């Protein structure tokens, strides 16, 4: 299968901006982007603002909060937990599994070379997380089949 190079069109559902309720520290957010941006601060009052804005607004708001001291150490783990939640529900679970073994790249033009790939350069951490979650879902689905037989 060919590489999925950006989360647009039929693959838009892979984006953190896609509407999918997730929970972080007991608070419900309308998307992974909202929850992730809120996690940049430990202030619960600041986090509350992320519950009722758009994903795009959350991304901007996340740039203005006081970053928690351990942010660089915890951000990948937090992202993985949120993405795992998002894809644990249908139809997103099946949609992610339907990408098969295609490499997933968070291609972008805004120079995000940590979470994605811009102009061929980047760590693609979000793509790697999505592929790990997909692999985990595939193993779970196989175990369910085995247990049902």
C-alpha positions in Angstrom: 0.0 0.0 0.0 1.2 3.5 -0.8 2.3 5.9 1.9 -0.5 8.2 3.2 1.5 11.5 3.1 -1.0 13.9 4.6 -4.2 13.8 6.7 -6.5 15.4 4.1 -9.3 14.3 1.9 -10.3 10.6 2.7 -7.6 10.6 5.4 -8.7 13.7 7.2 -10.0 11.5 10.1 -6.3 10.9 11.0 -5.9 14.5 11.9 -5.9 15.6 15.6 -8.4 18.3 14.5 -11.0 15.6 13.6 -14.0 15.8 16.0 -13.7 12.9 18.5 -14.4 13.3 22.2 -11.5 12.4 24.4 -11.0 12.7 28.2 -7.9 14.1 29.9 -7.7 14.3 33.7 -11.5 13.9 34.0 -12.2 16.8 31.5 -14.0 16.1 28.2 -12.5 17.7 25.0 -14.0 17.8 21.5 -10.8 16.7 19.8 -7.3 15.4 20.4 -6.0 18.8 19.5 -8.1 20.5 22.2 -7.0 18.0 24.9 -3.4 18.0 23.8 -3.1 21.8 23.8 -4.7 22.0 27.2 -2.2 19.5 28.6 0.5 22.1 28.0 -0.5 23.7 31.2 -1.3 22.3 34.7 -3.7 25.1 35.5 -7.2 23.6 35.5 -8.8 27.0 35.0 -6.7 27.5 31.8 -7.5 24.0 30.6 -11.2 24.7 30.8 -11.0 27.2 27.9 -9.9 24.3 25.6 -13.2 22.4 26.2 -15.4 24.8 24.3 -13.3 26.2 21.4 -12.5 24.8 18.0 -9.4 22.7 17.4 -7.9 25.5 15.4 -8.5 28.0 18.3 -7.1 25.4 20.7 -3.9 25.2 18.8 -3.5 29.0 18.9 -4.5 29.1 22.6 -1.9 26.4 23.4 0.8 28.7 22.2 -0.1 31.3 24.8 -0.3 29.2 28.0 2.5 28.9 30.5 4.2 25.6 29.6 4.4 23.0 32.3 8.0 22.3 33.4 7.9 18.7 32.2 6.2 19.3 28.9 9.1 18.1 26.7 9.3 14.9 28.6 5.6 14.0 28.7 4.2 15.3 25.4 4.7 12.2 23.3 3.1 10.0 26.0 0.2 12.3 26.3 -0.3 12.4 22.6 -0.2 8.6 22.4 -2.8 8.3 25.2 -5.1 10.7 23.4 -4.7 9.2 20.0 -5.3 5.7 21.5 -8.6 7.0 23.0 -9.7 8.5 19.8 -9.2 5.3 17.8 -10.7 3.0 20.4 -14.2 4.0 19.2 -16.1 3.2 16.0 -16.1 4.2 13.2 -12.6 5.6 13.7 -11.2 2.3 14.9 -12.3 0.6 11.6 -11.1 3.5 9.5 -7.6 3.4 11.0 -7.5 -0.4 10.6 -8.6 0.1 6.9 -5.3 1.9 6.2 -3.7 -1.5 6.3 0.1 -1.4 6.4 0.4 2.0 4.7 3.1 4.2 6.2 1.4 7.2 7.8 3.0 10.6 7.5 1.7 13.8 9.0 2.8 15.9 6.0 2.5 19.6 6.5 3.6 23.0 5.2 3.9 24.8 8.5 7.3 23.5 9.4 6.3 21.0 12.0 9.2 18.6 11.8 8.6 17.0 15.2 5.1 15.7 14.9 5.2 15.5 11.1 7.2 15.9 7.9 7.6 19.2 6.1 9.4 19.3 2.7 10.7 15.8 3.2 12.2 16.5 6.7 10.8 15.5 10.0 10.5 13.0 12.9 6.8 12.2 12.1 6.1 11.4 15.7 2.3 11.6 15.1 2.5 9.3 12.2 4.6 6.8 14.3 2.0 7.0 17.1 -0.8 6.3 14.7 1.0 3.3 13.3 1.6 2.0 16.8 -2.0 2.4 17.7 -3.1 0.7 14.5 -0.8 -2.2 15.3 -2.2 -2.5 18.8 -5.8 -2.4 17.4 -4.9 -5.1 14.9 -3.5 -7.4 17.7 -6.6 -6.7 19.8 -8.9 -7.6 16.9 -6.9 -10.8 16.3 -7.2 -11.8 19.9 -10.9 -11.2 19.9 -11.2 -13.5 16.8 -9.2 -16.2 18.5 -11.2 -16.0 21.7 -14.5 -16.1 19.7 -13.6 -19.4 18.0 
